[in-house]
Amino acid sequence: HVCCEVIKVYAGAPALKHPAIGIDLGTTKSCVGLFRDGKVEIIGNNQGIRTMPSCVAFTETGRLIGDEAKNQAALNAPNIIFSAKRLIGRTSEDPVVQADAEFWPFQIVKAEGKPQVQVSYKGKEKVFYPEEISAMVLGNLKEMAEDYLGHPITHAIVTVPAHFNDSQRQATKDAGAIAGLNVLRILSETTAAALAYSLDNPSNGERNVLIFDLGGGTFNVSVLTIDGGILEVKATSGDTHLGGDDFDNCLVSFFIDEFLKKHQENISKDRRAVWRLRRACEAAKRTLSSNIKASIDLYCLYKGIDFHTDITRAQFEELCADLFRGTLKPVERALQDAKLSQAQIHDVVLVGASTRIPKIQELLQDFFGGRQLNKSLNPDEAVAYGAALQAAILIGERSEVTRGLLALDVVPMSLGIETDAGKMHTLIRRNTAIPAVVTRTFTTFDDHQPDLLIHAYEGERATAKENHLLGHFLLKGISSAPRGMVLVEATFYINADGILTVFALDKVAGSANPIAIDANKGRLSKEEIQALAVEAEKYRAEDRVQKWKLATKNYLQSCAFSVKRTSEDILNYFTLQAKKKVMEKCQLEKIHKICQLTRVLCDKYKTHTLKERSRFMIL
């Protein structure tokens, strides 16, 4: 199995019948790309917009995804779900979840240690796992690509922050399965961006490149060596809870305090008011990237009170100063792990919408001694662009563009197990190239012990409990023997997705006594994923019915207006009474009777020419 995986990584997979798409599943915005006819195409929606808000709205009549969901947020704030990426793969007790819940208008509930969002959907209370919300976004992107191509799409590459841990990567893959996608690879966002960079910046010699990816909710830094089409990740670092959302939170807190000082009213418990303020803060933040001042103008924000105020770029930079400076620590750590100095980096590439903030660019430029930063990539589309390239490589696309391209990723965090003394025994160190495999031999502590429990952790701390608990692996079916006489060989395998699997063998009994692995990694079971996939298909079917209804209504409305205009054109051929009847029936609330009325009038009042009669019959 391990050998096959290595072959896939280095040699590519057999060609598939249908193309695979590359998806950048972002915290605030998502994007989908496709490699076709020797180039990457970023797919837009029916309005030509190439990025989609990672937002889902639940209403009394159905659900909305993307821009439609975000646009109605002020009226339906508790039922608008966004930033699900910050929940995915985390536990309910995670401090990150607890901190973010204070700023979100929707409600977070606990379900067996996993967070769920609670909304009102079609008049009923409904709860969803973060994987389901992400699956809805992925499903919508999948449908966009299918509409663009004209046939179904099954295979996809989905990107995640380079510093996502095993649980978050596995949860993202589960979201893809719920959305009806076969996720060929979970790819690091910085690696995807590096693929896009290497295509636009060909080089014959070896170059050291630092990818600085600051998005809406996550921050990642990767140092890569690029030689021709070979991209080798040397080190990666980052923060899965740092991005544009946190800058928005700083502004929201600032203006809540200002409103309290001005009007002696605390709006923090009013979800609708806080959401409207958040939208205004997000717009102000973007304005401050190109202007030195932005205005906040909100009519009837709270209890009929209007809120009008200004904020300068200097104030914004002061409010977020600690967060801005915090982006340099992962840069330093990545350089140290890669054993490179600032002077040895040939190019610093900016990716992610938050890199448009002038102060971020200034700090990074100063850190590298005033060097010019590379802004050649589209910060919103670069990751999807690279993901589409990787998808083409994996499905065996034959092209001059993809030939010779190869990306070699690394483990973002060290992996180890807990020893008797509660210490962390590291098996695979961070920044080890993947796929990676390591084998350790264990023994029993009690006589005739039937099974063996292994606690796996991720992290860099010396004590196991200070690291992230990856999961419990229970090895069942061990040979019955006195303590210390049984030798169990456990193989820890991290695949190209960065996901851990454990294999075990009883060295005394050999293959005659295989060991069953009961892995409890806090993820959804296969049965749960299948059930959620069926439910997701039901939601998609309801969406299709709703879209058909809207399209039909729109068509009938167009018919109503057309009949009205036509009746005016052929006034000379109608009696006054018939004309009046047509005008009355053309009211929008009576459009369902128009088709029947049209045929009756056509039969009763013959138009003067065959052309006019044909036109009327078509309507």
Backbone hydrogen bonds, N-H to C=O, Kabsch-Sander energy under -0.5 kcal/mol:
donor,donor_aa,acceptor,acceptor_aa,energy
5,E,1,H,-2.0
6,V,2,V,-2.2
7,I,3,C,-2.3
8,K,4,C,-2.1
9,V,5,E,-2.1
10,Y,6,V,-2.3
11,A,7,I,-2.8
12,G,8,K,-1.6
13,A,394,L,-0.8
16,L,395,I,-1.1
21,I,155,H,-1.8
22,G,33,G,-2.6
23,I,157,I,-3.3
24,D,31,C,-3.0
25,L,23,I,-0.9
25,L,159,T,-0.6
26,G,24,D,-1.2
30,S,52,M,-3.2
31,C,24,D,-1.7
33,G,22,G,-2.8
34,L,41,E,-2.2
35,F,20,A,-0.6
36,R,34,L,-0.6
36,R,39,K,-3.1
39,K,36,R,-1.3
41,E,34,L,-3.4
43,I,32,V,-2.2
43,I,41,E,-0.6
45,N,49,I,-2.1
48,G,45,N,-2.1
52,M,30,S,-3.0
54,S,28,T,-2.2
55,C,53,P,-2.3
56,V,81,I,-2.4
57,A,64,L,-3.1
58,F,79,N,-1.9
59,T,62,G,-3.2
64,L,57,A,-2.6
66,G,55,C,-2.6
68,E,65,I,-0.7
70,K,66,G,-2.2
71,N,67,D,-2.4
72,Q,68,E,-0.8
72,Q,69,A,-0.6
73,A,70,K,-1.3
75,L,72,Q,-1.1
76,N,72,Q,-1.0
79,N,76,N,-1.7
80,I,77,A,-1.7
81,I,56,V,-3.3
81,I,79,N,-0.6
82,F,80,I,-0.5
83,S,27,T,-0.9
83,S,54,S,-0.6
86,R,83,S,-1.7
87,L,84,A,-1.6
88,I,84,A,-1.8
90,R,87,L,-2.0
92,S,113,G,-2.5
94,D,91,T,-1.1
97,V,94,D,-0.6
98,Q,94,D,-2.0
99,A,95,P,-2.4
100,D,96,V,-2.3
101,A,97,V,-2.0
102,E,98,Q,-0.6
102,E,99,A,-0.8
103,F,100,D,-1.8
104,W,100,D,-1.0
107,Q,118,Q,-0.9
109,V,116,Q,-2.9
111,A,114,K,-2.1
114,K,111,A,-1.7
116,Q,109,V,-2.6
117,V,128,F,-2.6
118,Q,107,Q,-2.5
119,V,126,K,-2.9
121,Y,119,V,-0.6
121,Y,124,K,-3.2
122,K,59,T,-2.2
124,K,121,Y,-1.3
126,K,119,V,-3.0
128,F,117,V,-2.1
132,E,129,Y,-0.7
133,I,129,Y,-1.6
134,S,130,P,-2.6
135,A,131,E,-2.2
136,M,132,E,-1.9
137,V,133,I,-1.7
138,L,134,S,-2.7
139,G,135,A,-3.0
140,N,136,M,-1.8
141,L,137,V,-2.0
142,K,138,L,-2.5
143,E,139,G,-2.2
144,M,140,N,-2.1
145,A,141,L,-2.1
146,E,142,K,-2.3
147,D,143,E,-2.7
148,Y,144,M,-1.8
149,L,145,A,-2.4
150,G,146,E,-3.2
151,H,146,E,-0.5
156,A,182,N,-1.9
157,I,21,I,-2.5
158,V,185,R,-1.8
159,T,23,I,-2.2
160,V,187,L,-2.2
164,F,161,P,-2.1
169,R,165,N,-2.3
170,Q,166,D,-2.7
171,A,167,S,-2.4
172,T,168,Q,-1.8
173,K,169,R,-2.0
174,D,170,Q,-2.3
175,A,171,A,-2.0
176,G,172,T,-1.7
177,A,173,K,-1.9
178,I,174,D,-2.3
179,A,175,A,-1.7
180,G,177,A,-1.4
181,L,176,G,-2.8
182,N,154,T,-3.5
183,V,181,L,-0.9
184,L,156,A,-2.4
184,L,182,N,-1.0
185,R,156,A,-0.8
187,L,158,V,-1.9
187,L,185,R,-0.7
189,E,160,V,-2.4
192,A,188,S,-2.2
193,A,189,E,-2.5
194,A,190,T,-2.0
195,L,191,T,-1.8
196,A,192,A,-1.9
197,Y,193,A,-2.4
198,S,194,A,-2.8
199,L,195,L,-1.5
200,D,196,A,-1.4
201,N,197,Y,-1.7
207,R,226,I,-2.4
209,V,207,R,-0.6
209,V,224,L,-2.9
210,L,347,D,-2.6
211,I,209,V,-0.5
211,I,222,S,-2.9
212,F,210,L,-0.6
212,F,349,V,-3.1
213,D,211,I,-0.7
213,D,220,N,-2.8
214,L,212,F,-0.7
214,L,351,V,-2.2
215,G,213,D,-0.6
215,G,218,T,-2.4
219,F,239,D,-2.5
220,N,213,D,-2.7
221,V,237,S,-3.0
222,S,211,I,-1.7
223,V,235,A,-2.7
224,L,209,V,-3.0
224,L,222,S,-0.5
225,T,232,E,-2.6
226,I,207,R,-3.1
226,I,224,L,-0.5
227,D,225,T,-0.5
227,D,230,I,-2.3
228,G,203,S,-0.9
228,G,205,G,-0.5
230,I,227,D,-1.9
231,L,229,G,-0.6
231,L,406,L,-3.6
232,E,225,T,-2.5
232,E,230,I,-0.6
233,V,231,L,-0.6
233,V,408,L,-2.7
234,K,223,V,-3.1
235,A,223,V,-1.5
237,S,221,V,-2.7
239,D,219,F,-2.8
242,L,217,G,-0.9
242,L,239,D,-0.7
244,G,215,G,-2.2
245,D,216,G,-3.7
246,D,243,G,-0.9
247,F,243,G,-1.3
248,D,244,G,-2.3
249,N,245,D,-2.2
250,C,246,D,-1.7
251,L,247,F,-1.7
252,V,248,D,-2.8
253,S,249,N,-2.6
254,F,250,C,-2.0
255,F,251,L,-2.5
256,I,252,V,-2.2
257,D,253,S,-2.0
258,E,254,F,-1.9
259,F,255,F,-2.5
260,L,256,I,-2.0
261,K,257,D,-2.2
262,K,258,E,-2.4
263,H,259,F,-2.8
264,Q,260,L,-1.8
265,E,259,F,-0.6
267,I,265,E,-0.7
270,D,267,I,-1.6
271,R,269,K,-1.0
274,V,270,D,-2.5
275,W,271,R,-2.4
276,R,272,R,-2.2
277,L,273,A,-2.3
278,R,274,V,-2.5
279,R,275,W,-2.4
280,A,276,R,-1.9
281,C,277,L,-2.4
282,E,278,R,-2.6
283,A,279,R,-2.0
284,A,280,A,-2.3
285,K,281,C,-2.6
286,R,282,E,-1.7
287,T,283,A,-2.1
288,L,284,A,-2.2
289,S,286,R,-1.0
290,S,287,T,-1.6
291,N,287,T,-1.8
294,A,311,I,-2.6
296,I,309,T,-3.3
297,D,295,S,-0.5
298,L,307,F,-2.8
301,L,298,L,-0.6
301,L,305,I,-1.8
302,Y,305,I,-1.2
305,I,302,Y,-1.9
307,F,298,L,-2.9
309,T,296,I,-2.2
311,I,294,A,-2.5
313,R,292,I,-2.5
316,F,312,T,-2.2
317,E,313,R,-2.6
318,E,314,A,-1.8
319,L,315,Q,-2.5
320,C,316,F,-1.9
321,A,318,E,-1.0
324,F,320,C,-2.8
325,R,321,A,-2.7
326,G,322,D,-1.7
327,T,323,L,-0.6
327,T,324,F,-1.3
328,L,325,R,-1.6
329,K,326,G,-0.5
331,V,327,T,-0.7
332,E,328,L,-2.4
333,R,329,K,-2.5
334,A,330,P,-2.4
335,L,331,V,-2.1
336,Q,332,E,-2.3
337,D,333,R,-2.5
338,A,334,A,-2.0
339,K,335,L,-0.6
339,K,336,Q,-0.8
340,L,335,L,-2.4
344,Q,341,S,-0.8
345,I,342,Q,-1.3
346,H,208,N,-2.3
346,H,344,Q,-0.6
347,D,208,N,-1.3
349,V,210,L,-2.8
349,V,347,D,-0.6
350,L,374,N,-2.3
351,V,212,F,-2.6
352,G,379,P,-1.1
354,S,214,L,-1.2
355,T,214,L,-0.6
355,T,352,G,-1.7
356,R,353,A,-1.6
357,I,354,S,-1.4
361,Q,357,I,-1.7
362,E,358,P,-2.5
363,L,359,K,-2.6
364,L,360,I,-2.2
365,Q,361,Q,-2.5
366,D,362,E,-2.4
367,F,363,L,-2.0
368,F,364,L,-1.4
369,G,366,D,-1.7
370,G,365,Q,-2.9
371,R,365,Q,-0.7
371,R,368,F,-0.7
374,N,348,V,-3.2
375,K,373,L,-0.7
381,E,378,N,-0.8
382,A,378,N,-2.2
385,Y,381,E,-2.4
386,G,382,A,-2.4
387,A,383,V,-2.4
388,A,384,A,-2.2
389,L,385,Y,-1.6
390,Q,386,G,-2.4
391,A,387,A,-2.3
392,A,388,A,-2.0
393,I,389,L,-2.0
394,L,390,Q,-2.4
395,I,391,A,-1.9
396,G,393,I,-1.0
397,E,392,A,-3.0
399,S,397,E,-0.8
403,R,399,S,-1.7
405,L,402,T,-2.0
406,L,229,G,-2.7
408,L,231,L,-3.4
408,L,406,L,-0.5
409,D,407,A,-0.6
411,V,432,T,-2.2
415,L,428,I,-3.1
416,G,457,Y,-2.4
417,I,425,H,-2.2
418,E,455,H,-1.7
419,T,423,K,-2.2
422,G,419,T,-1.9
424,M,462,A,-2.9
425,H,417,I,-3.0
425,H,423,K,-0.7
426,T,424,M,-0.8
427,L,415,L,-3.1
428,I,415,L,-2.2
431,N,411,V,-3.7
432,T,429,R,-1.1
434,I,409,D,-2.0
436,A,494,I,-2.2
438,V,492,F,-2.0
440,R,490,A,-2.6
442,F,488,V,-3.5
444,T,486,V,-0.6
448,H,481,A,-3.0
449,Q,446,D,-1.1
449,Q,481,A,-0.5
452,L,475,L,-2.1
454,I,473,F,-2.4
456,A,454,I,-0.6
456,A,471,G,-2.6
457,Y,416,G,-3.0
458,E,468,H,-2.6
459,G,414,S,-2.2
464,A,422,G,-2.1
466,E,463,T,-1.0
467,N,464,A,-2.0
468,H,458,E,-2.6
469,L,467,N,-0.5
470,L,456,A,-2.2
470,L,468,H,-0.6
471,G,456,A,-1.5
472,H,520,N,-2.4
473,F,454,I,-2.9
474,L,472,H,-0.6
474,L,518,D,-2.0
475,L,452,L,-3.4
475,L,473,F,-0.7
476,K,474,L,-0.8
476,K,516,A,-2.6
477,G,450,P,-0.7
478,I,450,P,-2.1
481,A,479,S,-0.6
484,G,444,T,-0.7
485,M,482,P,-1.9
488,V,442,F,-3.4
488,V,486,V,-0.6
489,E,487,L,-0.6
489,E,505,L,-3.2
490,A,440,R,-2.9
490,A,488,V,-0.7
491,T,503,F,-3.5
492,F,438,V,-3.1
492,F,490,A,-0.5
493,Y,491,T,-0.6
493,Y,501,T,-3.0
494,I,436,A,-2.9
495,N,493,Y,-0.6
495,N,499,I,-2.0
498,G,495,N,-2.0
501,T,493,Y,-2.3
503,F,491,T,-2.5
505,L,489,E,-1.8
507,K,487,L,-2.5
507,K,505,L,-0.9
508,V,487,L,-0.6
510,G,506,D,-3.0
512,A,509,A,-1.0
513,N,510,G,-1.6
515,I,504,A,-0.6
516,A,476,K,-1.2
518,D,474,L,-2.2
518,D,516,A,-0.6
519,A,517,I,-0.8
520,N,472,H,-3.0
520,N,518,D,-0.6
521,K,519,A,-0.7
529,I,525,S,-2.5
530,Q,526,K,-2.4
531,A,527,E,-2.3
532,L,528,E,-2.7
533,A,529,I,-2.3
534,V,530,Q,-2.1
535,E,531,A,-2.1
536,A,532,L,-2.6
537,E,533,A,-2.0
538,K,534,V,-1.6
539,Y,535,E,-2.1
540,R,536,A,-2.3
541,A,537,E,-2.3
542,E,538,K,-2.2
543,D,539,Y,-2.3
544,R,540,R,-2.3
545,V,541,A,-2.1
546,Q,542,E,-2.4
547,K,543,D,-2.8
548,W,544,R,-2.3
549,K,545,V,-2.3
550,L,546,Q,-2.3
551,A,547,K,-2.7
552,T,548,W,-2.7
553,K,549,K,-2.7
554,N,550,L,-2.6
555,Y,551,A,-2.3
556,L,552,T,-2.7
557,Q,553,K,-2.4
558,S,554,N,-2.1
559,C,555,Y,-2.3
560,A,556,L,-2.4
561,F,557,Q,-2.2
562,S,558,S,-2.3
563,V,559,C,-3.0
564,K,560,A,-2.2
565,R,561,F,-2.4
566,T,562,S,-2.9
567,S,563,V,-2.9
568,E,564,K,-1.4
569,D,565,R,-1.8
570,I,566,T,-2.2
571,L,568,E,-1.0
573,Y,570,I,-1.8
574,F,571,L,-1.2
579,K,575,T,-2.5
580,K,576,L,-2.3
581,K,577,Q,-1.9
582,V,578,A,-2.2
583,M,579,K,-2.2
584,E,580,K,-2.0
585,K,581,K,-2.1
586,C,582,V,-1.0
587,Q,584,E,-1.4
590,K,587,Q,-2.2
591,I,588,L,-1.2
593,K,590,K,-1.8
594,I,591,I,-1.5
597,L,593,K,-2.2
598,T,594,I,-2.9
599,R,595,C,-1.8
600,V,596,Q,-1.8
601,L,597,L,-2.6
602,C,598,T,-2.2
603,D,599,R,-2.0
604,K,600,V,-2.0
605,Y,601,L,-3.1
606,K,604,K,-0.6
613,R,609,T,-2.1
614,S,610,L,-2.6
615,R,611,K,-2.1
616,F,612,E,-2.1
617,M,613,R,-2.3
618,I,614,S,-2.1
619,L,615,R,-1.6
